[in-house]
Amino acid sequence: MEQIRNKEYGGERPLFATHDLQLEDVTIHAGESALKECSNIIAINCRFEGKYPFWHTNGFIVKNCLFTEGARAALWYSQSLQMADTLVEAPKMFREMDGIKLENVQLPNALETFWYCRNIELKNVQIDKADYLFIHSENIKIQNCAQNGNYSFQYCKNVEIHNAVINSKDAFWNTENVTVYDSELDGEYLGWHSKNLRLVNCRISGTQPLCYAHDLVMENCTMAEDADLAFEHSSVKATIKSPVHSVKNPRTGSIVAESFGAIIWDENIKAPGIPRRGTNSYKWDSAEDADVLPMWVADMDFRTAPPVVEALKKRVEHGIFGYVRVPDVYYEAVVNWFVRRHAWRIEKEWIIYTTGVVPAISAVIKALTLPGDKVMVQTPVYNCFFSSIRNNGCEMIANPIDFDDLERKASDPKVKLLLLCNPHNPVGRVWSKQELRQIGEICIRNNVFVVADEIHCELVFLGHEYTPFASISEEFLMNSVTFVSPSKAFNLAGLQIANIISADANVRVRIDKAININEVCDVNPFGVEALMAAYNEGEEWLEELKIYLFANYIYLKGYFDEYLPEFPVMMLEGTYLVWVDCSVLNQTSAEIVKDLLKKEKLWVNEGSLYGETGEGFIRINIACPRQRLIEGLNRLKRVLKS
């Protein structure tokens, strides 16, 4: 084995692709990928300052070393690491690795660490600032460790923990086969949606722990007074050697404790919501029969964020509702929201306001095509795409979400536009950055302009990330327009406000002309006020909404797994619209929906509404109080099982 002592390196790849190498008292200065594509490396008393020093490395030992903050993302895509007596000041470490052993290691800035890793052993490890720790990792053993940070151990499998102190909001979400011994667990919303979570001799603190858990086991645990509203809709077997402050709506099992405070058990589980029938609601008042339960059109049965309501009250009190001038602070609200939430910098001059995304789609088609041109959509897809294409004299071309098919059809010179639904309605899919890049490259090669409907962009659930199509590259930005609106996320559809984002000045001129031709260039004062309040003050409300919506999905998925397993439910990555395969019935979607409405007065959407590939599917709107969802599922079961 070659040995290198008392040397310093900088720049890019100074030791690239070296093998069988021992480093002692070596410093790796600023630069990139110092030991990329290496194997059988030993580092002792070394200092790492540059980025990405150990990528694609197979077999390495690190002892008594320092990774400074500049060495971010230092250990990715590698195998067989042993690290001891080391200080790691850098964030975003250990990504997509197999075989990690850490002993006597400190990670004081462990943001986004241990992602998509396998076969991990930690002993005497101290971890701080550890937001998003252990995401999608598996086969983990931990002993004598302490961590601070939120959103840890989400989507993990096969985890065993001994003698740990874990301070983390939203820890152990959607995990499977996790056992924790002799540990302290402190943080809100512990163990939600987990499967086979076992806690032995543990202390639990933090509000609303262990809800929506499947096969939860607790042995000789204690619960702090703030661990209230526990076990909602969980199947649980627990022995607790302390009082329990409050228990709320457990599903099945047994709980033994020293004493109980409040035991909340009601049929509603959540408040039944504000009645909407008789308010001229399109969703609720389109059916003449008052007993019809509507779970079809895409609006929510929840009040919007309180700051929005207060802003609208203030505007009403003014009492004059003339033509509105859209102020600069409106544009600032849009720009700041997308920078803050999605790291996408929009310039004010790129924004064209209008009355809604559907009018925007029609205007853009009018602006960028001629009658007889072809517009491609990825079916099954939002049904208004079809009418917008047809009403502008164009021909619809269907791409069944297949990249080879997309490439073939995009090569037709008559295809001028692709209508991209991101996230995708009705299937609830959130496109990955890689998928969007592939779509964009196909379109650029074939001179197809991308029209991105991103109205559901805020309704993306944990484990998935919305990427604005136009944010990927300058080329994508100039070959696309994007539609955004707070209407879906904040339940503001009736206020009719949306924005078209176009960086190309020539394209903007054409769109602006089409908007004026279609007479959708004026917006109402309430839409303007609502958007500003939502984007400036509604973020906390939105995050709480997303938790509730995803819990509704988990409930629905569990219900189907238990009572309707022959009807596959598509994974809900975004939106509040669940796509269900009913092809086992050998009926058309229209027939299924008709039966549901006739027999149980349940109104859902037929899949064929969204194109031929939607035949045999139904779409269910789950943006409603839990009891309303439960009632709808019970009605659904009675028909599908009949």
C-alpha positions, 0 to 999 in steps of 0.5 A: 500500500502506497503511503503519503504523509504531511502533504497538501493538495488542492484543485480538482481531482488531485488523487483521482482513481487511486487505489491502495493508498494510506494518507497521514497528516494530509490536507485536502484544500478547496477544490473538488473530488479529491479521491473520486473513483478510488478504492482501499483508502486509509486516511489518518489525521487528515483534514478535508476542506474541499467539496466531494472528496469521497465519491464512488469510493469502494473500501475506505477507513477514516480515523481522527480526521476533520471534514470542514464545512467546505467539504459538503457532500463529501461521502456519496455513492460509496461503499464500505466506510469505517470512520472513527474519532472524527469531526464532520462539520460539513452538511449533506454527508453520506448519500446513496452509500452501502456499508457505513460504520461510525464510532466516536464521530461528531456531526454538528451540522448534519443537514440532509445526512444519511439519505438512501443508505444501507447497512449503517452502524453508529456507535457513540455518535453525536448529531446536531442540526440534523433536519432530514436525517436518515431519509429512505435508508434501511438496515440501520443499527444505532447505539449510544447516540444523540441527535437534534433536528427535525424530520428524521428516519422518514421512509426508513426500514429495518432500524434498531436503536439502543440508548439514544436521545432523539429530539426530532419533530416528525421522526419515524414517519412512514417507517417499517420494522423499527425497534427502539430500546431504552431511549428518549424520543422528543418531538411532535408527531412521532411515528405517524404512518409507521408499520411495525414500530416497537418501543421498549423502555422509552420515554415519549414527549411531544404532541400527537405522537404515534398516530395512523400507526399500523401494528404499534407495540409499546413495552414499559414506556413512559409518556410526558404530559405534553404527549397528548392526543396520542394514537389517533387511528392507530392499531396499538398494543401498549403497556405504559408505566405513566399517566397518559394525558389524552388518547384520541380515536385509536383504531384497534388494540389495547392500551394499559397505563397508570391512568388516563386523562381525556379519552376522545372518541367521537364519530367525527374524528375531526370536525365535520367541516363547514356546511357548503350546501346552499351556498351556490357551490358548484361542487355541492349544489349541482346535485338536486338530491341533498343526500348526495355526497360530492367527492368529485370536482377539485375544490376543498371542504376546508376554510382557507387560511385565516390571513386570507379571510382577514384580508378579504374582510378588510377589503369588503369593509372598504365597500367600494369594488371598482376596477382593480390596479394590480400593485407592485406588492402583488408581484413581490408576493409571487416572486418571494414565494417561489424564491422561498419555497422553490428556489426559483427566481422569477422576474416581475416583468415575466408575470402576466396576471389573468382570471384562472389557469384554464383561461390562461391555457386557452390564451396561450394556445391561441397565441402560439398556434394556428388552427390545424396545428397539433397540441400534445397532452400526456393522458390521462390528464386534466379534462379542460386541456381537451376543450382548450385545444378543441376551442382553438381549432387545434388537434389533440395528440395523446401521449400515454406518459411514455418517453419513447412515444413522446419522442416519436409524436414530438417529431411530427412538425405539426406538433407545436405545443406540449401541455405539461401537467406538473404535478400531474392531475388526475394520477397524483404524480410529481415529476422528478427533475430527471423526468422533466429534463428528459421531457424538456430535451425531447421537446427542444430537439423537436421544436415543441414549446412546453406549456406547464400547468403547475397549479398543484405545485404546493400540494406535494407530499413528503418524499417528493419534490416539486421542480418548476420546469422552467427552473431547470435551465435557461434553455427550458425557461425560454422554451416554456411558459408556466401557469401558477395560482394559489387557488388549489393550495388555498381553496381560492378557485372562486376568486379567479386569479392566476399568473402566466410566467414567460421569460421570452418577451416576444412570447409575452407580447403574443400571450398578452394580445391573446388574453385581451382578445379572449377578454380575460385581462382584468381580475377582481380585487378579492383575487389580488388581496387573497393571493398576497395574503396567501403567499405572504402569511399562509405558509404555516396553514399550508403545511398543516393542510398537507399533513392532514391531506396526506393522513386522509390518503393514508386512511384511504389506502389502508381502507382499500388494503383492508376492504377493497384490495382488488382495487389498486390505489395509485401512490399519491405524490401530490394533489388531493385527487386519488386515482383508483383502478376499478378495471376488475369490475369490467365496467366502463368508468361512466357505468361505475360512477352512475352506479355509485351515484344511483345506489349510494349517492356518492359522486366521484369522477369517471376516469374516461373524462381524462382520456381513453387511458383513464377508462376503468378508473375513478378519481376521488377528491379527499380534501374533506374532513376525515369523517366525510371521507370515511362516510364516502369510503363506506358508500363506495365499499357497499357498491363495489362489493355488491 
